[in-house]
Amino acid sequence: MSINWVLLIIGGVFEAGFAISLGKAQDSLGKEKWMWLASFAICVSISMYLLYRSMGGARPIPVGTAYAVWAGIGAVCSVVFGILIFAEPVTMWRMIFLSTLVISLVGLQIVTPA
């Protein structure tokens, strides 16, 4: 696995971070709300920068693959964090579709020449 894939995976986790920050900001008031909004700004900046970096360098990841994997990792992490932090429901169908998303992301990584 190249450094670009590592950067992309980390960027995807930060994408989930900015989604969770927005969710927490909605549940907060005053100074706490602004701290969550600052967390959002930091996470979105890091996430976008890592997405950008993963598409360059000696072994770039194609933009379509990079974006799909980045968004997919963010989606998977957001669902998992939502279950853990916001007590969102865990249903059989939700887990089945989440599993197919993970399988698709792994498949894209396997078939992409980078």
LUMLO-290616 format. One line per 10 residues: number of its first residue (from 1); their letters; for each residue z, x, y of N, C-alpha, C. Coordinates in pm, whole numbers. Example, Ala and Ser with C-alpha at 12.3 -4.5 7.8 and 13.67 -1.06 7.14 Angstrom:
% residues 2
1) as) 780 1319 -569 780 1230 -450 780 1320 -330  708 1285 -225 714 1367 -106 787 1290 3;
END
This chain:
% residues 114
1) msinwvllii) 0 86 -117 0 0 0 0 91 124  -94 65 214 -106 148 333 -2 107 438  17 195 537 110 168 645 70 41 721  -61 13 728 -105 -107 798 -53 -233 731  -47 -234 598 7 -350 527 157 -363 553  227 -252 559 370 -256 588 394 -312 728  316 -264 826 327 -315 963 298 -465 968  197 -508 894 160 -649 892 271 -735 833  331 -691 726 440 -766 663 560 -776 758  595 -666 822 706 -668 917 673 -761 1034;
11) ggvfeagfai) 548 -756 1081 505 -845 1188 517 -991 1149  486 -1022 1024 500 -1159 975 644 -1206 974  736 -1117 941 878 -1152 944 922 -1179 1088  873 -1097 1183 906 -1122 1323 844 -1253 1372  732 -1293 1313 675 -1424 1349 772 -1535 1311  830 -1523 1193 931 -1622 1154 1051 -1615 1248  1083 -1495 1294 1193 -1478 1389 1171 -1556 1517  1045 -1554 1566 1024 -1629 1690 1026 -1779 1667  985 -1824 1549 994 -1968 1518 1140 -2012 1507  1220 -1932 1440 1362 -1965 1425 1432 -1961 1560;
21) slgkaqdslg) 1396 -1865 1644 1455 -1855 1778 1428 -1982 1859  1307 -2035 1848 1276 -2160 1919 1358 -2276 1866  1373 -2281 1734 1454 -2387 1674 1599 -2380 1718  1654 -2260 1721 1793 -2242 1765 1807 -2270 1914  1705 -2236 1994 1710 -2263 2139 1718 -2413 2165  1649 -2492 2083 1652 -2638 2099 1791 -2695 2074  1866 -2627 1988 2000 -2675 1953 2109 -2618 2043  2072 -2540 2144 2169 -2468 2226 2165 -2515 2370  2269 -2476 2442 2279 -2507 2584 2321 -2381 2661  2290 -2380 2788 2339 -2276 2878 2294 -2136 2840;
31) kekwmwlasf) 2391 -2043 2845 2362 -1902 2821 2309 -1878 2679  2363 -1952 2583 2318 -1936 2444 2170 -1970 2430  2127 -2076 2499 1986 -2115 2496 1898 -2002 2548  1941 -1940 2659 1861 -1831 2717 1860 -1707 2628  1967 -1686 2553 1969 -1574 2457 1868 -1598 2345  1860 -1722 2298 1762 -1754 2194 1619 -1744 2248  1600 -1784 2374 1467 -1771 2434 1430 -1624 2454  1526 -1540 2486 1501 -1396 2496 1466 -1340 2358  1537 -1388 2255 1506 -1347 2118 1363 -1386 2082  1323 -1506 2123 1186 -1551 2102 1086 -1453 2165;
41) aicvsismyl) 1109 -1418 2291 1017 -1329 2363 1008 -1192 2296  1120 -1140 2253 1122 -1010 2185 1049 -1019 2051  1080 -1121 1972 1017 -1136 1840 866 -1157 1851  821 -1240 1945 678 -1265 1958 607 -1137 2004  669 -1060 2091 608 -935 2137 594 -834 2022  701 -817 1946 696 -724 1833 596 -772 1729  599 -901 1699 510 -957 1598 362 -937 1634  328 -968 1757 188 -953 1801 146 -807 1803  236 -719 1847 203 -576 1850 178 -524 1709  261 -564 1614 242 -516 1476 116 -574 1414;
51) lyrsmggarp) 82 -698 1447 -46 -755 1402 -161 -672 1457  -156 -642 1586 -257 -559 1652 -269 -422 1585  -156 -356 1562 -157 -223 1501 -213 -224 1360  -186 -330 1284 -231 -336 1145 -383 -345 1134  -449 -388 1241 -594 -403 1239 -666 -279 1290  -594 -170 1312 -655 -46 1361 -615 71 1274  -648 190 1321 -611 311 1249 -715 351 1146  -672 440 1059 -763 499 960 -805 397 853  -717 306 817 -747 207 713 -718 67 766  -801 18 858 -772 -112 921 -785 -229 824;
61) ipvgtayavw) -706 -330 850 -715 -455 775 -808 -546 854  -908 -606 790 -999 -696 862 -923 -808 933  -971 -847 1049 -900 -942 1134 -871 -1075 1062  -966 -1127 987 -944 -1254 917 -833 -1244 814  -834 -1137 738 -730 -1116 638 -596 -1091 705  -595 -1005 807 -470 -972 876 -406 -1097 934  -485 -1179 1001 -429 -1299 1063 -377 -1396 957  -453 -1416 851 -411 -1509 746 -281 -1464 680  -272 -1336 650 -151 -1284 585 -33 -1290 682  -55 -1249 807 51 -1251 909 105 -1393 926;
71) agigavcsvv) 16 -1489 942 58 -1628 961 125 -1682 834  72 -1645 719 129 -1692 593 270 -1639 570  290 -1510 598 424 -1452 584 520 -1520 680  473 -1543 801 557 -1615 898 591 -1754 851  495 -1822 792 518 -1959 742 618 -1959 627  598 -1870 532 689 -1863 417 831 -1830 463  844 -1730 547 978 -1692 597 1040 -1804 679  960 -1874 758 1012 -1985 838 1066 -2097 750  997 -2127 642 1045 -2231 550 1176 -2186 484  1179 -2062 437 1300 -2011 371 1417 -2008 469;
81) fgilifaepv) 1394 -1954 591 1500 -1951 691 1542 -2092 731  1446 -2185 739 1478 -2324 771 1570 -2386 668  1546 -2354 543 1632 -2403 435 1771 -2343 448  1777 -2213 475 1906 -2144 482 1982 -2172 610  1913 -2180 724 1981 -2192 853 1993 -2337 899  1887 -2415 881 1886 -2552 934 1910 -2658 827  1942 -2616 705 1968 -2707 594 1851 -2803 571  1728 -2752 584 1610 -2833 555 1604 -2861 405  1537 -2969 366 1538 -3008 223 1459 -2911 134  1510 -2897 13 1441 -2819 -90 1392 -2920 -193;
91) tmwrmiflst) 1259 -2941 -193 1202 -3035 -289 1108 -2960 -383  1082 -3022 -496 993 -2960 -593 856 -2934 -531  798 -3033 -463 664 -3017 -407 663 -2910 -298  766 -2907 -219 774 -2805 -115 772 -2665 -176  847 -2645 -283 854 -2515 -349 723 -2482 -421  658 -2582 -478 528 -2559 -543 426 -2512 -442  416 -2580 -329 317 -2542 -229 353 -2409 -162  480 -2383 -145 523 -2254 -92 485 -2142 -189  500 -2167 -317 462 -2069 -419 312 -2042 -418  232 -2147 -402 87 -2124 -398 47 -2044 -275;
101) lvislvglqi) 119 -2063 -166 92 -1983 -45 124 -1835 -70  237 -1809 -134 274 -1670 -165 171 -1608 -258  129 -1680 -360 27 -1629 -453 -103 -1598 -379  -141 -1684 -286 -263 -1661 -207 -250 -1537 -119  -134 -1517 -60 -113 -1399 25 -121 -1270 -57  -60 -1272 -172 -67 -1154 -260 -212 -1131 -303  -284 -1238 -335 -425 -1226 -373 -508 -1164 -262  -487 -1207 -138 -561 -1148 -26 -532 -999 -13  -408 -961 -32 -373 -819 -24 -441 -741 -135  -450 -797 -251 -509 -728 -367 -660 -708 -348;
111) vtpa) -730 -808 -297 -875 -802 -289 -929 -742 -159  -841 -712 -62 -886 -655 64 -889 -504 56  -1004 -444 84 -1014 -297 79 -952 -234 203  -826 -199 196 -762 -131 309 -653 -39 259;
END
